[in-house]
């Protein structure tokens, strides 16, 4: 499944270079000898599906959870943005410390109301063009 991603790139398993076009990495402990597995491919496919959807993120301080949604106190301190897309609630983590050996700068966490579950869909270094963040001066 990932063969087309690695043309003219490092061989699979060299996860430090990331998966283009977002420098995506799976949501598990990544070491230089790590090779992508089926679970990672599914996570990547889920991330790509969402990367195509437009999302206008807002600052987390403006988040007012609906019944059954997680409160800001329950979320990781690296989460700074949120957006509602379809029946999902998206949270975007923007880390202060990132880059090898640490995870990439961003992480997408999705709250699915139907499943009542928060799922992280990998780490990535570049935001999709369809996503917008609020102005830093706000």
DSSP file (Angstrom, degrees, kcal/mol; ACC not computed):
  #  RESIDUE AA STRUCTURE BP1 BP2  ACC     N-H-->O    O-->H-N    N-H-->O    O-->H-N    TCO  KAPPA ALPHA  PHI   PSI    X-CA   Y-CA   Z-CA
    1    1 A X              0   0    0      0, 0.0     3,-0.3     0, 0.0     4,-0.1   0.000 360.0 360.0 360.0 -34.6    0.0    0.0    0.0
    2    2 A X    >>  +     0   0    0      1,-0.2     3,-1.4     2,-0.1     4,-0.7   0.413 360.0 104.2 -93.2   2.2    2.8    2.4    0.8
    3    3 A X  G >4 S+     0   0    0      1,-0.3     3,-1.1     2,-0.2    -1,-0.2   0.869  77.6  52.7 -54.5 -43.6    5.0    1.6   -2.2
    4    4 A X  G >4 S+     0   0    0     -3,-0.3     3,-0.7     1,-0.2    -1,-0.3   0.734 102.6  61.4 -66.4 -21.4    4.1    4.7   -4.2
    5    5 A X  G <4 S+     0   0    0     -3,-1.4    15,-0.3     1,-0.2    -1,-0.2   0.741 100.9  52.6 -75.8 -22.0    5.1    6.9   -1.2
    6    6 A X  G X<  +     0   0    0     -3,-1.1     3,-1.8    -4,-0.7     2,-0.2   0.243  69.8 131.9-104.9  13.7    8.7    5.8   -1.1
    7    7 A X  T <  S-     0   0    0     -3,-0.7     3,-0.1     1,-0.3    -3,-0.0  -0.496  89.6  -0.2 -64.1 131.3    9.7    6.4   -4.7
    8    8 A X  T 3  S+     0   0    0      1,-0.2    -1,-0.3    -2,-0.2     2,-0.2   0.785 121.0  98.7  58.6  30.3   13.1    8.2   -4.6
    9    9 A X  S <  S-     0   0    0     -3,-1.8    -1,-0.2     1,-0.1    -3,-0.1  -0.751  85.5 -65.3-132.8 179.6   13.0    8.2   -0.8
   10   10 A X        -     0   0    0     -2,-0.2    -1,-0.1     4,-0.1     3,-0.1  -0.311  66.2 -92.8 -63.4 153.9   14.4    6.2    2.0
   11   11 A X    >   -     0   0    0      1,-0.1     3,-1.9     2,-0.1    -1,-0.1  -0.262  53.6 -79.5 -67.0 156.8   13.2    2.6    2.2
   12   12 A X  T 3  S+     0   0    0      1,-0.2    -1,-0.1    -3,-0.1     3,-0.1  -0.261 118.8  45.0 -53.9 142.6   10.2    1.7    4.3
   13   13 A X  T 3  S+     0   0    0     -3,-0.1     2,-1.7     1,-0.1    -1,-0.2   0.067  80.3 102.2 105.2 -23.1   11.1    1.4    7.9
   14   14 A X    X   +     0   0    0     -3,-1.9     3,-1.4     1,-0.2     4,-0.3  -0.578  44.7 165.3 -89.3  73.8   13.2    4.6    8.0
   15   15 A X  G >   +     0   0    0     -2,-1.7     3,-1.1    19,-0.5    -1,-0.2   0.625  54.6  82.9 -70.2 -14.9   10.3    6.4    9.7
   16   16 A X  G 3  S+     0   0    0      1,-0.3    -1,-0.3    -3,-0.2    84,-0.2   0.805  88.2  54.5 -61.2 -28.0   12.5    9.4   10.6
   17   17 A X  G <  S-     0   0    0     -3,-1.4    -1,-0.3     1,-0.1    -2,-0.2   0.703 105.9-140.9 -79.5 -18.3   12.0   10.9    7.2
   18   18 A X    <   -     0   0    0     -3,-1.1     2,-0.5    -4,-0.3     7,-0.2   0.101  20.7 -74.7  79.9 163.8    8.2   10.7    7.5
   19   19 A X  B >>> -A   24   0A   0      5,-1.8     5,-2.5    -4,-0.1     3,-0.8  -0.875  67.8 -91.1-100.0 124.1    5.5    9.8    5.0
   20   20 A X  T 345S+     0   0    0     -2,-0.5    -2,-0.0   -15,-0.3    -3,-0.0  -0.275  95.2  27.4 -67.8 159.5    4.9   12.5    2.4
   21   21 A X  T 345S+     0   0    0     -3,-0.0    -1,-0.3     2,-0.0    -3,-0.0  -0.974 134.5  24.4 -91.8   6.0    3.1   14.8    1.9
   22   22 A X  T <45S-     0   0    0     -3,-0.8   103,-1.8   103,-0.1   104,-1.6   0.315  98.5-114.5-110.8   8.4    2.6   15.7    5.6
   23   23 A X  T  <5 -     0   0    0     -4,-0.6   102,-0.2   101,-0.2    -3,-0.2   0.937  53.6-172.2  52.8  48.3    5.7   14.0    7.1
   24   24 A X  B   < -A   19   0A   0     -5,-2.5    -5,-1.8   100,-0.2     2,-0.3  -0.443  15.7-174.5 -77.2 142.3    3.3   11.7    8.8
   25   25 A X  B     -B  123   0B   0     98,-3.3    98,-2.7    -7,-0.2    -9,-0.0  -0.974  30.1-101.6-131.8 149.1    4.4    9.2   11.5
   26   26 A X        -     0   0    0     -2,-0.3     2,-0.9    96,-0.2    95,-0.1  -0.200  33.5-109.1 -67.9 163.3    2.3    6.5   13.2
   27   27 A X  S    S+     0   0    0     93,-0.2     2,-0.3    95,-0.1    -1,-0.1  -0.304  88.5  79.7 -90.5  49.5    0.9    7.0   16.7
   28   28 A X  S    S-     0   0    0     -2,-0.9     2,-0.0    12,-0.0    -2,-0.0  -0.931  99.0 -60.4-143.6 168.9    3.2    4.5   18.4
   29   29 A X        -     0   0    0     -2,-0.3     2,-0.5     1,-0.1    -2,-0.1  -0.294  56.3-155.8 -54.4 123.9    6.7    4.5   19.7
   30   30 A X        +     0   0    0     71,-0.2     2,-0.3    -4,-0.1    71,-0.1  -0.918  18.4 170.7-112.3 124.4    8.9    5.2   16.7
   31   31 A X    >   -     0   0    0     -2,-0.5     3,-2.4     1,-0.0   -16,-0.3  -0.856  49.1-100.2-123.7 161.6   12.5    4.1   16.6
   32   32 A X  T 3  S+     0   0    0     -2,-0.3   -17,-0.2     1,-0.3   -16,-0.2   0.775 122.4  49.7 -55.7 -27.7   14.9    4.1   13.7
   33   33 A X  T 3  S+     0   0    0    -19,-0.1    -1,-0.3   -18,-0.1     2,-0.2   0.401  83.5 122.2 -92.4   4.2   14.4    0.3   13.1
   34   34 A X    <   -     0   0    0     -3,-2.4   -19,-0.5   -21,-0.1     2,-0.4  -0.447  45.4-160.2 -70.8 135.0   10.6    0.5   13.1
   35   35 A X        -     0   0    0     -2,-0.2    -2,-0.1   -21,-0.1   -23,-0.1  -0.930  27.5-102.5-114.8 141.6    8.8   -0.7   10.0
   36   36 A X        -     0   0    0     -2,-0.4     2,-0.2     4,-0.1   -24,-0.0  -0.314  41.0-165.5 -62.0 141.0    5.2    0.3    9.2
   37   37 A X     >  -     0   0    0      1,-0.0     4,-1.9    -2,-0.0     3,-0.4  -0.652  38.3 -87.8-120.8 179.5    2.6   -2.4    9.9
   38   38 A X  H  > S+     0   0    0      1,-0.2     4,-2.2     2,-0.2     5,-0.2   0.874 125.1  55.3 -57.6 -41.7   -1.1   -3.0    9.0
   39   39 A X  H  > S+     0   0    0      1,-0.2     4,-2.1     2,-0.2    -1,-0.2   0.894 108.2  49.4 -59.4 -40.0   -2.3   -0.9   11.9
   40   40 A X  H  > S+     0   0    0     -3,-0.4     4,-2.7     2,-0.2    -1,-0.2   0.879 107.6  53.9 -67.3 -38.3   -0.2    2.0   10.8
   41   41 A X  H  X S+     0   0    0     -4,-1.9     4,-2.2     2,-0.2    -1,-0.2   0.899 109.8  47.7 -63.4 -40.0   -1.5    1.7    7.2
   42   42 A X  H  X S+     0   0    0     -4,-2.2     4,-2.3     2,-0.2    -2,-0.2   0.903 111.8  49.9 -65.9 -41.2   -5.1    1.9    8.5
   43   43 A X  H  X S+     0   0    0     -4,-2.1     4,-2.3     2,-0.2    -2,-0.2   0.906 111.1  49.7 -62.8 -42.3   -4.2    4.9   10.7
   44   44 A X  H  X S+     0   0    0     -4,-2.7     4,-2.7     2,-0.2    -2,-0.2   0.903 109.9  50.7 -62.7 -43.0   -2.6    6.6    7.7
   45   45 A X  H  X S+     0   0    0     -4,-2.2     4,-2.1     2,-0.2    -2,-0.2   0.905 110.8  48.9 -63.2 -42.1   -5.7    6.0    5.5
   46   46 A X  H  X S+     0   0    0     -4,-2.3     4,-1.7     2,-0.2    -2,-0.2   0.906 112.0  49.2 -63.5 -41.6   -7.9    7.5    8.2
   47   47 A X  H  X S+     0   0    0     -4,-2.3     4,-2.3     1,-0.2    -2,-0.2   0.934 110.0  50.8 -62.7 -46.0   -5.7   10.5    8.5
   48   48 A X  H  X S+     0   0    0     -4,-2.7     4,-1.1     1,-0.2    -2,-0.2   0.887 106.7  54.9 -60.5 -39.9   -5.6   11.0    4.7
   49   49 A X  H  < S+     0   0    0     -4,-2.1     3,-0.4     1,-0.2     4,-0.4   0.916 113.6  41.4 -58.5 -43.7   -9.4   10.8    4.5
   50   50 A X  H >< S+     0   0    0     -4,-1.7     3,-1.1     1,-0.2    -2,-0.2   0.806 104.3  65.5 -76.0 -29.2   -9.7   13.6    7.1
   51   51 A X  H 3< S+     0   0    0     -4,-2.3    79,-0.4     1,-0.3    -1,-0.2   0.771  97.9  56.7 -63.9 -24.5   -6.8   15.7    5.5
   52   52 A X  T 3< S+     0   0    0     -4,-1.1     2,-0.3    -3,-0.4    -1,-0.3   0.696  91.1  87.9 -78.9 -19.6   -9.1   16.1    2.4
   53   53 A X  S <  S-     0   0    0     -3,-1.1     2,-0.2    -4,-0.4    77,-0.1  -0.631  85.0-117.3 -83.5 134.5  -11.9   17.7    4.5
   54   54 A X        -     0   0    0     -2,-0.3     2,-0.4    77,-0.1    77,-0.2  -0.480  37.0-179.3 -67.1 138.9  -11.8   21.4    5.1
   55   55 A X  E     -g  131   0C   0     75,-1.8    77,-2.6    -2,-0.2     2,-0.8  -0.964  21.2-158.8-144.5 124.1  -11.5   22.3    8.8
   56   56 A X  E     -g  132   0C   0     -2,-0.4    28,-0.2    28,-0.2    77,-0.2  -0.871  23.9-153.0-101.7 101.8  -11.4   25.7   10.3
   57   57 A X        -     0   0    0     75,-2.7     2,-0.3    -2,-0.8    26,-0.2  -0.419   8.0-160.4 -77.5 149.5   -9.7   25.2   13.7
   58   58 A X  E     -C   82   0B   0     24,-2.8    24,-2.1    -2,-0.1     5,-0.1  -0.850  33.5 -84.4-122.8 160.9  -10.4   27.5   16.7
   59   59 A X  E >   -C   81   0B   0     -2,-0.3     3,-1.6    22,-0.2    22,-0.3  -0.362  37.3-123.2 -63.7 145.3   -8.5   28.1   19.9
   60   60 A X  G >  S+     0   0    0     20,-2.5     3,-2.0     1,-0.3    -1,-0.1   0.792 107.5  69.2 -63.0 -29.2   -9.2   25.5   22.6
   61   61 A X  G 3  S+     0   0    0     19,-0.3    -1,-0.3     1,-0.3    20,-0.1   0.726  96.4  55.2 -63.9 -19.1  -10.2   28.3   25.0
   62   62 A X  G <  S+     0   0    0     -3,-1.6     2,-0.4    20,-0.0    -1,-0.3   0.416  82.7 116.6 -89.7   0.8  -13.3   28.9   22.8
   63   63 A X    <   -     0   0    0     -3,-2.0     2,-0.5    -4,-0.1     9,-0.2  -0.577  39.5-178.7 -78.2 124.8  -14.4   25.2   23.1
   64   64 A X        -     0   0    0     -2,-0.4     7,-0.1     7,-0.1    -3,-0.0  -0.914  24.7-138.4-121.3  99.7  -17.7   24.6   24.8
   65   65 A X        -     0   0    0     -2,-0.5     2,-0.1     1,-0.1     3,-0.1  -0.255   8.1-136.1 -65.5 142.9  -18.3   20.8   24.9
   66   66 A X    >   -     0   0    0      1,-0.2     3,-2.2     4,-0.1    -1,-0.1  -0.410  50.2 -62.6 -83.0 169.7  -21.7   19.4   24.2
   67   67 A X  T 3  S+     0   0    0      1,-0.3    -1,-0.2    -2,-0.1     3,-0.1  -0.315 126.8  17.9 -56.4 130.8  -23.1   16.6   26.3
   68   68 A X  T 3  S+     0   0    0      1,-0.3    -1,-0.3    -3,-0.1     2,-0.2   0.338  98.6 116.0  89.6  -6.1  -21.0   13.5   26.1
   69   69 A X  S <  S-     0   0    0     -3,-2.2    -1,-0.3     1,-0.1    -4,-0.1  -0.637  74.0 -96.4 -93.3 155.0  -17.9   15.3   24.7
   70   70 A X        -     0   0    0     -2,-0.2     2,-0.1    -3,-0.1    -1,-0.1  -0.373  36.1-127.0 -69.1 146.5  -14.6   15.6   26.6
   71   71 A X    >   -     0   0    0      1,-0.1     3,-1.2    -6,-0.1     4,-0.4  -0.471  25.2-108.2 -85.5 164.4  -13.9   18.7   28.6
   72   72 A X  G >  S+     0   0    0      1,-0.3     3,-1.0     2,-0.2     7,-0.1   0.804 118.7  63.3 -63.6 -27.9  -10.8   20.7   28.2
   73   73 A X  G 3  S+     0   0    0      1,-0.2    -1,-0.3     4,-0.0     4,-0.1   0.774 100.4  53.2 -66.7 -25.3   -9.5   19.4   31.6
   74   74 A X  G <  S+     0   0    0     -3,-1.2    -1,-0.2     2,-0.1    -2,-0.2   0.557  95.5  91.0 -84.6  -8.9   -9.5   15.9   30.2
   75   75 A X  S <  S-     0   0    0     -3,-1.0     2,-0.0    -4,-0.4    -3,-0.0  -0.505  87.1 -94.5 -93.5 157.2   -7.4   16.7   27.2
   76   76 A X    >   -     0   0    0     -2,-0.2     3,-1.8     1,-0.1    -1,-0.1  -0.357  32.9-122.2 -62.8 142.9   -3.6   16.7   26.7
   77   77 A X  T 3  S+     0   0    0      1,-0.3    -1,-0.1    -4,-0.1    -2,-0.0   0.700 109.0  66.7 -64.0 -17.7   -1.9   20.0   27.4
   78   78 A X  T 3  S+     0   0    0     15,-0.1    16,-2.6     2,-0.0     2,-0.5   0.611  77.1 100.3 -77.3 -10.6   -0.4   20.0   23.9
   79   79 A X  E <   + D   0  93B   0     -3,-1.8    14,-0.3    14,-0.3     3,-0.1  -0.659  36.6 155.7 -80.5 121.3   -3.9   20.3   22.4
   80   80 A X  E     +     0   0B   0     12,-1.9   -20,-2.5    -2,-0.5     2,-0.3   0.543  53.9  47.1-119.9 -14.3   -4.4   23.9   21.4
   81   81 A X  E     -CD  59  92B   0     11,-1.6    11,-2.2   -22,-0.3     2,-0.3  -0.906  53.3-174.7-134.8 157.3   -7.1   23.8   18.6
   82   82 A X  E     +CD  58  91B   0    -24,-2.1   -24,-2.8    -2,-0.3     2,-0.3  -0.973   2.5 178.1-146.5 159.7  -10.5   22.2   17.9
   83   83 A X  E     - D   0  90B   0      7,-2.0     7,-3.6    -2,-0.3     2,-0.6  -0.959  25.8-130.5-159.9 144.8  -13.0   22.0   15.0
   84   84 A X  E     + D   0  89B   0     -2,-0.3     2,-0.4   -28,-0.2     5,-0.2  -0.899  28.9 175.0 -99.2 123.8  -16.3   20.3   14.4
   85   85 A X  E >   - D   0  88B   0      3,-2.3     3,-2.1    -2,-0.6     2,-0.1  -0.958  59.6 -48.2-132.5 112.7  -16.3   18.4   11.1
   86   86 A X  T 3  S-     0   0    0     -2,-0.4     0, 0.0     1,-0.3     0, 0.0  -0.427 120.9 -23.9  61.6-132.6  -19.4   16.3   10.2
   87   87 A X  T 3  S+     0   0    0     -2,-0.1    26,-1.1    -3,-0.1     2,-0.3   0.237 124.0  90.6 -93.6  14.3  -20.3   14.2   13.2
   88   88 A X  E <   -DE  85 112B   0     -3,-2.1    -3,-2.3    24,-0.2     2,-0.5  -0.788  64.8-145.2-112.1 153.6  -16.8   14.3   14.6
   89   89 A X  E     -DE  84 111B   0     22,-2.6    22,-3.6    -2,-0.3     2,-0.4  -0.979  21.8-156.2-113.9 122.9  -15.0   16.7   16.9
   90   90 A X  E     -DE  83 110B   0     -7,-3.6    -7,-2.0    -2,-0.5     2,-0.4  -0.814   8.6-167.4-105.1 139.6  -11.3   17.2   16.0
   91   91 A X  E     -DE  82 109B   0     18,-3.2    18,-3.0    -2,-0.4     2,-0.5  -0.978   8.0-154.6-120.9 138.8   -8.6   18.3   18.3
   92   92 A X  E     -DE  81 108B   0    -11,-2.2   -12,-1.9    -2,-0.4   -11,-1.6  -0.958   4.1-153.1-118.7 119.3   -5.2   19.4   17.0
   93   93 A X  E     -DE  79 107B   0     14,-2.9    14,-1.4    -2,-0.5     2,-0.5  -0.728   6.5-168.6 -87.9 137.5   -2.1   19.1   19.2
   94   94 A X  E     - E   0 106B   0    -16,-2.6    12,-0.2    -2,-0.4     2,-0.1  -0.918  17.8-150.2-127.3 101.6    0.7   21.6   18.5
   95   95 A X        -     0   0    0     10,-3.0     3,-0.1    -2,-0.5   -17,-0.0  -0.414  18.3-151.8 -81.0 146.7    3.8   20.5   20.4
   96   96 A X  S    S+     0   0    0      1,-0.2     2,-0.5    -2,-0.1    -1,-0.1   0.847  92.5  46.5 -77.3 -38.0    6.5   22.7   21.8
   97   97 A X  S    S+     0   0    0      7,-0.1     2,-0.3     8,-0.1    -1,-0.2  -0.930  78.4 141.7-108.8 122.5    9.1   19.9   21.5
   98   98 A X        +     0   0    0     -2,-0.5     6,-0.2     4,-0.1     5,-0.1  -0.972  17.5  72.2-155.1 166.7    9.1   18.0   18.2
   99   99 A X  S >  S-     0   0    0      4,-1.8     3,-2.5     3,-0.3   -83,-0.0  -0.016  81.0  -2.8  99.5 153.0   11.4   16.4   15.6
  100  100 A X  T 3  S+     0   0    0      1,-0.4     3,-0.1   -84,-0.2    -2,-0.1  -0.206 132.4  18.7 -53.3 129.8   13.4   13.2   15.8
  101  101 A X  T 3  S+     0   0    0    -71,-0.1    -1,-0.4     1,-0.0   -71,-0.2  -0.991 125.9  61.8 -90.3   0.2   13.6   11.5   18.3
  102  102 A X  S <  S-     0   0    0     -3,-2.5    -3,-0.3     1,-0.1    -4,-0.1  -0.385  98.7 -88.9 -78.4 163.2   10.4   13.3   19.5
  103  103 A X        -     0   0    0     -6,-0.1    -4,-1.8    -5,-0.1    -1,-0.1  -0.143  56.1 -80.7 -63.7 168.4    7.1   13.0   17.6
  104  104 A X        -     0   0    0     -6,-0.2    21,-0.2     2,-0.1    -9,-0.2  -0.075  48.2 -97.3 -63.0 171.7    6.3   15.5   14.8
  105  105 A X  S    S+     0   0    0     18,-0.1   -10,-3.0   -11,-0.1     2,-0.3   0.873 100.6  45.4 -63.4 -41.7    4.9   18.9   15.6
  106  106 A X  E     -EF  94 124B   0     18,-2.7    18,-2.5   -12,-0.2     2,-0.3  -0.719  56.2-175.9-110.5 154.4    1.2   18.2   15.1
  107  107 A X  E     -EF  93 123B   0    -14,-1.4   -14,-2.9    -2,-0.3     2,-0.5  -0.982  17.2-142.9-143.4 137.2   -1.2   15.4   16.1
  108  108 A X  E     -E   92   0B   0     14,-1.0    13,-3.2    -2,-0.3     2,-0.4  -0.890  15.8-173.3-102.5 125.9   -4.8   14.9   15.1
  109  109 A X  E     -EF  91 120B   0    -18,-3.0   -18,-3.2    -2,-0.5     2,-0.5  -0.978   8.3-157.6-118.2 131.7   -7.2   13.5   17.7
  110  110 A X  E     -EF  90 119B   0      9,-3.0     9,-2.4    -2,-0.4     2,-0.6  -0.932   7.0-158.0-116.9 126.5  -10.7   12.7   16.6
  111  111 A X  E     -EF  89 118B   0    -22,-3.6   -22,-2.6    -2,-0.5     2,-0.7  -0.912  10.3-162.0 -99.9 117.7  -13.7   12.4   19.0
  112  112 A X  E  >> -EF  88 117B   0      5,-2.1     4,-2.1    -2,-0.6     5,-1.1  -0.896   7.0-158.1-102.2 116.0  -16.5   10.3   17.4
  113  113 A X  T  45S+     0   0    0    -26,-1.1    -1,-0.2    -2,-0.7   -25,-0.1   0.878  91.9  54.7 -61.9 -38.1  -19.8   10.9   19.1
  114  114 A X  T  45S+     0   0    0    -27,-0.3    -1,-0.2     1,-0.2   -26,-0.0   0.903 120.2  31.5 -62.7 -40.7  -21.2    7.6   18.0
  115  115 A X  T  45S-     0   0    0      2,-0.2    -1,-0.2    -3,-0.1    -2,-0.2   0.612  96.4-140.0 -91.3 -13.8  -18.3    5.7   19.4
  116  116 A X  T  <5 +     0   0    0     -4,-2.1     2,-0.3     1,-0.2    -3,-0.2   0.939  60.6 124.9  50.4  52.2  -17.7    8.1   22.3
  117  117 A X  E   < - F   0 112B   0     -5,-1.1    -5,-2.1     2,-0.0     2,-0.5  -0.999  58.5-140.3-144.8 142.2  -14.0    7.6   21.8
  118  118 A X  E     - F   0 111B   0     -2,-0.3     2,-0.4    -7,-0.2    -7,-0.2  -0.910  26.0-175.5-102.5 125.1  -11.0    9.9   21.2
  119  119 A X  E     - F   0 110B   0     -9,-2.4    -9,-3.0    -2,-0.5     2,-0.5  -0.978  19.4-140.5-126.1 130.6   -8.5    8.4   18.7
  120  120 A X  E     - F   0 109B   0     -2,-0.4     2,-0.3   -11,-0.3   -11,-0.2  -0.774   9.0-159.6 -89.4 131.8   -5.1    9.9   17.7
  121  121 A X  E     -     0   0B   0    -13,-3.2   -13,-0.1    -2,-0.5   -12,-0.1  -0.429  50.4 -77.9-109.9  56.6   -4.4    9.5   13.9
  122  122 A X  E     -     0   0B   0     -2,-0.3   -14,-1.0   -15,-0.1     2,-0.3  -0.128  50.2 -79.5  86.6-179.2   -0.7    9.9   13.9
  123  123 A X  E     -BF  25 107B   0    -98,-2.7   -98,-3.3   -16,-0.2     2,-0.3  -0.939  43.6-178.9-124.2 144.5    1.8   12.7   14.1
  124  124 A X  E     - F   0 106B   0    -18,-2.5   -18,-2.7    -2,-0.3  -101,-0.2  -0.992  29.3-149.5-149.8 154.1    2.7   15.0   11.2
  125  125 A X  S    S+     0   0    0   -103,-1.8     2,-0.4    -2,-0.3  -102,-0.2   0.617  83.3  50.3 -99.4 -16.1    5.0   18.0   10.5
  126  126 A X  S    S-     0   0    0   -104,-1.6     2,-0.2   -20,-0.1    -1,-0.1  -0.986  77.1-129.4-128.6 134.3    2.9   19.8    7.9
  127  127 A X        -     0   0    0     -2,-0.4    -2,-0.0     1,-0.1   -76,-0.0  -0.538  33.9-104.6 -76.7 143.5   -0.8   20.8    8.0
  128  128 A X    >   -     0   0    0     -2,-0.2     3,-1.6     1,-0.1    -1,-0.1  -0.360  27.2-120.1 -61.4 148.6   -3.0   19.9    5.1
  129  129 A X  T 3  S+     0   0    0      1,-0.3    -1,-0.1    -3,-0.1   -77,-0.1   0.739 110.8  63.9 -63.1 -23.0   -3.8   22.8    2.8
  130  130 A X  T 3  S+     0   0    0    -79,-0.4   -75,-1.8   -76,-0.1     2,-0.4   0.533  91.1  80.4 -80.9  -5.5   -7.6   22.3    3.6
  131  131 A X  E <   -g   55   0C   0     -3,-1.6     2,-0.4   -77,-0.2   -75,-0.2  -0.814  61.3-165.0-104.5 142.4   -7.1   23.1    7.3
  132  132 A X  E     -g   56   0C   0    -77,-2.6   -75,-2.7    -2,-0.4     2,-0.3  -0.975   5.7-152.9-127.0 142.6   -6.8   26.6    8.7
  133  133 A X        -     0   0    0     -2,-0.4   -75,-0.1   -77,-0.2     3,-0.1  -0.777  32.3 -97.8-106.1 154.7   -5.6   27.8   12.1
  134  134 A X        -     0   0    0     -2,-0.3    -1,-0.1     1,-0.1     2,-0.1  -0.263  52.5 -82.1 -67.5 159.5   -6.7   31.0   13.8
  135  135 A X    >   -     0   0    0      1,-0.1     3,-1.8     2,-0.1    -1,-0.1  -0.385  36.4-129.2 -60.6 135.8   -4.6   34.1   13.6
  136  136 A X  T 3  S+     0   0    0      1,-0.3    -1,-0.1     2,-0.1    -2,-0.1   0.706 103.4  67.6 -63.4 -20.6   -1.8   33.9   16.2
  137  137 A X  T 3         0   0    0      1,-0.2    -1,-0.3     0, 0.0    -2,-0.1   0.596 360.0 360.0 -78.5  -8.8   -2.7   37.4   17.5
  138  138 A X    <         0   0    0     -3,-1.8    -1,-0.2     0, 0.0    -2,-0.1   0.488 360.0 360.0 -76.1 360.0   -6.1   36.2   18.9
